Amino acid sequence: MATLLLLRHGRTTANADGGLAGRQPVELDDTGRAQATAVGGRLAGLPLAAVVTSPLIRCRQTLELALPGAEPVVDDGLIECGYGDWEGQSLKKLAKEPLWPVVQQHPSAAAFPQGESMAAMSARAVAAVRAWDARITAEHGPEAVWLACSHGDVIKAIVADALGVHLDLFQRIVADPASVTAIRYTPLRPFLVRLNDTGGDLSALVPPPRKRRRRPARAAESDAAVGGGAGAAG
């Protein structure tokens, strides 16, 4: 199957001020623009079969700086969680709300007032990336690499699904601004290839050309490397 690169948008004015932007049209700050430009240098040269994005401006700004030649496709399934009445408020203030410990310790039960539940956010985001991955694999082959630009909690939820862990554990995952996380889906299981990568070489994420195998491809693609494997070829 294809390789998915999950890119979180660069830092925003709300991130810098300690606020919860949600779906508000907050933009990148100077640091975020620098982060987007820097991650563009890391992505340069990767043969991206498709670029998909959340509709929010901070993601679109990130892609304009990181991949100026790309033509991103907007998918509402990648939009930020709908935090409802929490949007625009400071995290310091929200930490005093009765719902805060639920969000931290039992997020699968958290539903934001006048907003979305975290479980619903996870379900639609996972459905979106899995549908895109299947489509890109069918159109471009299993060696294809594609990119989706989204938001911190959305990326964390997708990673939790790939790891097969409950949504209640997703707060243990970190997705920093302008970080890259790579997931490779296979017929039997996903593989988390990179997590929260903010500075490494990304060229090794391009799968090598497929070799002929005597074993059925379905089994071989989904098998883990016992003992850890040799890693990407240098």
Summary of the structure (lengths in Angstrom):
residues: 234
radius of gyration: 17.9
end to end distance: 21.8
largest distance: 59.7
contacts: 752
relative contact order: 0.20
helix: 43%
strand: 17%
